[in-house]
Amino acid sequence: MEITWLAHSCFRLRGAAVSILTDPFPASLGGTVAGVEPDIVTVSSIHPNHSAVASVDGDFRLLEGPGEYGVAGVYVNGVMTPPPTNPDTPPPPRNTAYLFEMEGLRLCHLGDLAHPLSNKLVDDLTPLDVLFVPVGGRGTLPPDRLSALIHSIEPRIVIPMHYRVPGAAVELDTIDAFLREMSVRDAEERPRLSVTTTTLPANTTVTLLKPTALPS
């Protein structure tokens, strides 16, 4: 499987026969998802930066919330995540995390996770091969809580998303605090990640991807 980060929370997961696009973003963010033409599109919330379905080309199956789906040999489980508990803050849009099972791999996209997962949800996700985590704050979990969640799930690969990068017109924190919390040093961005059941690292590894849909 090939994993490409377009920008923000948008990834293309391309297998031998099926491709998935997560959280398509609008052109106003600074890039474009045009031309990808996936088979499946998932939307974690109704926020415009996560639900710009009209920007996606091609004929695809759209998944927009909780539920179990089987599409072209891919199993997808959408699970609503807990809302934040701060009474002084207006509730954000409902957030759905998606678990994908394809080509022998289990991958989870957490969307805009704003509150720690319950023990049951953690158990349901485990074991996990690839975890996509929002690390830029501004309504999502802070780095220390993200680190605790990652250590409870123990995914083989962690791919950060939803943080400040050049060319993206969105106010978020940088990835620096998250990398410090995870004790990651000298991390280098890759244009894409190819992963199979036989190439997974033995221990949890943070992998940085370059946002390929933004101007360089």
Beta strands, then each sheet from edge to edge (+ up, - down):
strand 1: 2-7
strand 2: 10-14
strand 3: 19-22
strand 4: 40-42
strand 5: 61-63
strand 6: 67-71
strand 7: 74-80
strand 8: 96-102
strand 9: 105-109
strand 10: 130-134
strand 11: 157-161
strand 12: 189-190
strand 13: 193-194
strand 14: 205-206
strand 15: 208-209
sheet 1: 5+ 4+ 3+ 2- 1+ 13-
sheet 2: 6+ 7- 8+ 9- 10- 11- 14-
sheet 3: 12+ 15+
end
